Amino acid sequence: RRWSGYHRRSRVETKMHCLKLLGHRLIARDFDRQVAELQVRIAVLNGYTALGIPVTKVAG
């Protein structure tokens, strides 16, 4: 897995699937607004990802 990079590629494919679930098309017509729309989608995905990451603390 480390040699081929499969794990990293799998995580990227999972993220792209999640991005596609938010919508296949861009609503905005202007390029700058399209960029902003994609940035908002990515921010939403990052927020969901942050919710799923466990918080680990040192016991002792």
Secondary structure as GFF3:
##gff-version 3
##sequence-region A 1 60
A	DSSP	alpha_helix	6	21	.	.	.	ID=ss1
A	DSSP	alpha_helix	31	52	.	.	.	ID=ss2
###
